[in-house]
Amino acid sequence: MSEEPQTLKGAWQSAENKRRQIETSWETNTPAHQALVNAAISSYEQCLRIQDQIALFSPNESLEDIATNDLHHLLSQYRLADLVQRLSSQDRKAVLRRAQDSYEKFLRQLDLYDMLTSSDLKLLEQYRDSPATFSTASTSDPAARRETKILRFKQEKDLKQKLQHLQQNPAALQNDDDMYRSLQLTQIEFCVHQTYQSLESIAQELHILSRAPPPPPPGQESLPFDARERYKNNDGYSEKLDGPMSAGLSGPMLSKDGKPLRPFTLLNTRQTLKDGVFRPDHSLPTMTIDEYLDEEKRRGGMIEGGGAQSGIKPEVDEDDLDKADEETMKARAWDEYVEHNPKGSGNTLNRG
């Protein structure tokens, strides 16, 4: 089992090279890219056929019985499903169903070798119970869903860091079988983590597609999207408004026959146009600040007095005898009032 046939090794290497080329490409909708995706899918399918022919994996074996150099072949169904999702097809549902089936086979094979953790087994049971509504987190409790999302993000981050650490020294991987085996198992664990996210995404996309209107039968002319165009008379009349004419503002203003080709504005004099050349964009002030304050006072919009200045008593002019006598009489009247009305005399409730 440790000796791998050359045909399987060559098919796997060819499929991996195409997959890496696809992952580094940015043009996903071009015919050349789609042809490369189909070629990579065919290569992985060839790998799966060879694995079945030579019985590379057997349900009677355990994980320890699988050679280290054969562990990466457990990812064949995962790689195939990931590439199938990249296909551009009119029948998107069929593409998603095909990818979903490959993901299920990938998890089923790992389950036979007891390679799934307890949390992964729990998610697998949830998926088998309801594939259409599968979710890695709770959909009813927002707090629990948030905690689960954070936990899975941390797990994914830890797996990526572990893979980077193991891949830093390729020479050591060739000489250390245990380290290379740990790398392969970590890669499989990371792919399992990504599989559940893909299954959740597929379930959501299938739910959205189930609500989409069915496509028209082949050969049937599709109706216009605009109802006004649909019921347009043959005489050319339409209730649809004319489009904006901004596209024609750069052409000539009048045709040879004198017909206006674009909107324009008539000005009274040439001087009006000249005066507006160096005019500022904003409106200039029409009065000064002092003029504005005077206008507000005239309209009664400003109230004078009050504030701290109101508590300052004006000084009495000593030379003004009448004013001094008035202040003296006012002070005497206050003193007489205080003598006749001692403090507390008005309180008739709390007397002893």
C-alpha positions, 0 to 999 in steps of 0.5 A: 500500500505504501508503493503508489502506482505511477499513474496515480502519482502523475494524475494527482500531480497534474490535478494539483498543478491545475488547482494551484493555477486556478487559485492564483488566477483572477479571471474566473468568468473567462472561457479559458479559466472555465476550461482549466477548471473542467480540466482540473475536475477531470484530473481529480475524477481520474485520481478517484477512479484509480484509487477505486481500481487499486483499492487504495483505501479500505473500510477494514483499515484504520488510520494507522494502516494508511501510509503517510504518502497516501494521506493526501489522497483523502482530500480528492473529494474535497478538492473536487467539490471545491472546484465544482463550486467554481463552475459557471453554469446556467443550472446553478442548482445542479452544480451546488448539488454536485459539490454537496455530494462530493463534500458528503463523500469526503466526510463519510470517508473520514468518518470511516477512519475515525478522523473526525473530532467530537465537534465535527461529528456533532455537526455531521449529525446536524447536517444529516438531519437537515441538509437544507437548513444546516448551519454551523451556529445556532440560528435562534440565539444571536449570542450563541451564534456569535460565540460559535462564529468567534470560536470557529474563526479562532480554530481556523486561525490556529490551523492556518498557523500550524500549517504555516509552521509545519511548511516552513522547513520542507527539507525537514519534512522529507527526513522526518516522517512523523512531522510530514504525517502531522502536516498531512493530518493538519491539512485534512483537519483544516479541509474538514473545517472548510467543508462545513462552512461550504455546506452552510454556504451551499444550503443558504444559496440553494434556499435563495435559488428555490425562491427564484422564478423558474427560467422561461422554456427554451425557444419561448421569447421572454417578455420585456421587463418594462410593462410599458414596453410590453403594451407599447402600440405599433404606432410608436407611442409610449408612456415611457419618459425620455431619458436624460439629455446630458449625453448630447450637451457636447455636440452642436446646438442647432442642426443645419435646418435650425432645429435645436439639438440640445437644451440651451439658455438665452441671455439678455445681453453679452455683458451679463455673461461677462459679469458672471465669469469672475463671480464667486460661487457663494452669495456675497454679504449685503450689509455689515455686522453693525448694520445688521445689529442696528436692524435687529435692535430696530426690529426688537430682536435684541434684549438689553439688560440682565446678566452680571451688569444688572447687579451693579448699583450705580453710584450716586452723584454727591453734588445732586442734592435731590438724588441724595435726599431721595436715597436717604429717605428710601434708606430711612423707610427701609430701617423703619420697616425692619424695626416694625417687622422683626425677623420671624414675626410673620411665622405664626405656626412655629411659636413656642 
